[in-house]
Amino acid sequence: MAPGVTNQAYADAVERLHADTTTSTGAQLTAVADEFLSVAGLLRGQPRLRRALTDPSRPGADRAELFRSLLSGKAAEVTVKSLATLVAGRFSRPSQLLDATERLGVDTLLASAQKDGKLAEVEDELFRFGQIVSGSPQLVATLSDIGSPVGPRAKLVGDLLESKAHPATVRLVQVALEGFGGRGFEASLTRLVELTAEKRDREVAYVTVAKPLSDAEETALAAKLATVYGREVSLKVDVNPAVIGGVSVRVGSDLYDGTILRRLNAAKQAFA
């Protein structure tokens, strides 16, 4: 569920979408996702439209009809029906409609990758790209610059990932450029990694080590965490020699830091 979104409105839209796309191919789902995200872009730039479509003084059916009139002939019927169902719901803030529309686009992109058997690949590609970006201050500054137009930044992402990532990965990174759910670029990427893992019914564990783990070590750590959290765990390993040794693991708000660096810092503080 998207943060800040009216639960029932979003659930109704998802139910409508699932009913209309049970036999859709991955390519068809991608096309629907692109339409959702295009509408999200429209809503992002039109605050007056967001207010009109969430006006609590107007019946939901009227707001849905207004929305239909705006998209008539401009989007597939499956897109229109799902979003009209969403608009007919109740929202406490106009921004929630944008959040919900954007989330529908992301969820549908993930469904398309799942349909093609590429969901795990997309998850890993998003994480690896995030690591590449965080390792380059210049790239972080360029991609995170909300004051610059999205178009050139999206083109840069396309050039960097061309022939190196699944199309859904590229599109999701471009969603992050817009500030998914009101987040910054890097936080958006992290959230998209977690949503992709969630689609696979997995927790994400961010692991920091001084040197790469062996396959056996990764398997053992994943199994131990799965026992703790009651579901399979997707390990995202960051090799950082600065931690010297040991391992740090973060799952959601839970953090276990058994690195030598942490122990050294604790010792310094004890003697300070």
N, C-alpha and C positions, 0 to 999 in steps of 0.2 A: 504494500500500500504506500502511495506517495505521501510524504510528510505534508501535513496541512490540508490535505484533500478531504472533502466530505466523504466519509466511508461509503454510505449507501449509494450516492451518485456514481462514484467510481466503480463500485461493485456491479451496479446495474449496467454501466457501459461495457465493462469487461465481459459480463454475461452475454450481452447483445453481440459483442464482437466474436466471442467463442462460438456462438450459435451460427453465425454467418460465415465462419472461416474453417469449419471442421474439415473440409476437403481441400482447402487452399494449399498450393505449393509454396515452397520457400520464396520463390520469386514473386508470387502474388502477395505474400505477407510483407515482403520488402516494399512493394509498391504502396500498400496500405500504410505502412509505417512512415514512408516518406510524406504521404499526404497528412498524416497526423502531425508530423514535425513541421510541415509547411504551415498548417493552421496555427500551431504553437508560435511560430515566428510572426504570423499576422497578429495574434493576440498580444505578443510581447510588445509590438510596436503601436498597438491601438488600445490605450487604457480606457477610452470612452466606450469602445466596443465591449471590453471585458465587463465594464459596469453595466452596460445594457443587457448583456447576456446572463448576468447574475442578479439582476434587479429583483429583490424579494417582493416588491409590490406588484410584479407581473406574474401571472400564472405560468407554471413551468411549460405548459403546452404552447403558450404564446411565445416564450423565449426560444423553444425548440423550433417553432415555425419560422421565427426571425432568422435563426441560424440556417435552417434549410434554404431559405430564400437567398442567403448570402453565398452558399456553396452550390446552388443549383447549376448543374452543367459543368462544374469546375472540379469535382471530385467523384470518386466511385461511390456507388450507393452504400456499400458496406461501411465506408468511412463516414458518410453523412449520417447513416442510421446510428452508428455507435456514438458519434459526437452529439447528435441531437438528443440521444438518451442521457448523455452526460449533462448537457446544458439544461435539460428539464429538471435536474436535481437541484438541491439547495446548497448554497455556499455562503459561509459567513464573511468571506473576503473575495473580491474579484480576482486576486492573484491566485487563489486556489484553482480556478478554472484553467489558468495557464499551466500550473503545476500538473494538474490531472491530464491535460491534453498531451503535454510533453512526456509524461510517464507512460501514457498509452502508446506513444510512438516508440519509446525505448523498449517496452515490454513486447511490442509486436516485432521489432527488430530482433530481439532475443529469440522469439518464437520462430522466426524465419531461420536463424542460425541453428536452432534445435532441430527444425524440420530437415535441415541439410546435414545433420550430424556433426556440426562444427562448433557447438557451444563451448566445449572445453578449450578449443583452439582460440576462440574469440576472447575467452577469459584470460588466458595466458598472454595473448598479444596485447591486450589492454594493460595488463600489469607490467609487461616488459617495456612498453612505450612510456609508461609512467616513470619507470626507472631511468630510461634514457633522458627524458625531459629533466628529472630532478638532478641528474648528473651534469647538466649544462645550464649554468646561471643565465647565459644569453638566451637559450631556448625557453627557459622558464619565463623570463621577462617578456619575450616576444609573444608567446602563446597566451600569457596571462593578462596581457594589456587590454583591459576592457575599454580603454579610450580609443583603440584603433578598430577599424571596420573588421567584421568577422570574415568577409570574403577573402582577403589576402592571407589571413591566418589559416583559413580552411584549405586554401590552395597549398600553403606550405605543408600542412599535415598530409594532404594528398600526395605531394611530391616525395615526402619522407617515407610514406608507407606504400607507395606504388609498387605493385607486384610482390610486396613483402607481407601483406596482411589480408585477411578476409575482408570483403567489402563492408560487412556489418561492423567490423572493428573500426574501419576508417570513418564510417558514418557516426558511430558512437563517440569517437574522439571529437568529431566536429560538433556533436551535441554538447560535449564538455566545454567547448570554446564559448558556447552561449551562456554557460553558467548554469548547469543542470540543477534545478530546484533552488536557484538563488545562490549556489555555492561558487567558490573560485574554481579556476581550471583544474588545479591538482586535486582539490577535494572532490570535484565532480568525477574525475577519473577514478578515484578510489571508490566512490559510491557506485559507479558503473561496474567496477570489478566485483563488488559485493553483490549487486543485483544479479549479475551473470552467474555467480556461484549459487545464489539463492534459487535461481531457475533450475539449477542442477541438484537442488536440495542439499547443499553443502554450506558449512561454515567456512569463513576465510581466516586463516592463521598467518599473520605476518611474522616471518622468522628472520632474525638478523644473526649472522655468524661471521667469524673471522675468515673461515675458509669453506669451500663448498662441502655440503654434506654428501656422503655416499648414498647410493640408491637404498641400501639397507637401513641407513640412519634415517632417511626421509620416510621410509615405510614404517619404521618403528615409531617415529615421532607422530606421524599421522594417525597411527592406530591408537596410541596413547591418548591423543587429543579427542579422537572419536569416542573413546570410552568416557571421557570427562564430559563432553558436550552432547552425547547421545545422538550424533549424526556424523556422517562422513565429513572430513575436513580437507579443504583445498589449501595446500601449503604455498605461500608466496615467499620465496627465499631471497634475501638480500645479503650479498657477501660484502662485508665491510671490515677490512683489516684493522681499522681503528679500535674495534671492540676487543682486540688482542686474543680473546678466547672465550669459551663458553657459548651460551645461546640466549637470545631474547625472543620471547614469543608474545604476540598480542592477538587476542581474539575479542573483537568488540571492545568493551571497556575493560576487559581483563588483561593484565600485563604481568608476565613473569620475566624478570630480568636477571639472568644468571651469568651475565658476561663478566669477564675479568675487569673490564673498564669500569663497570658499575661498582665492583668491589673495591677497586683502587680509589674511586671517587668517594665512596663511603668511608674508607680508611682516612683519606685526607681530611674529610669533615670531622672525623672523630678526634684527630690530632690538632685541628685548628683551634 
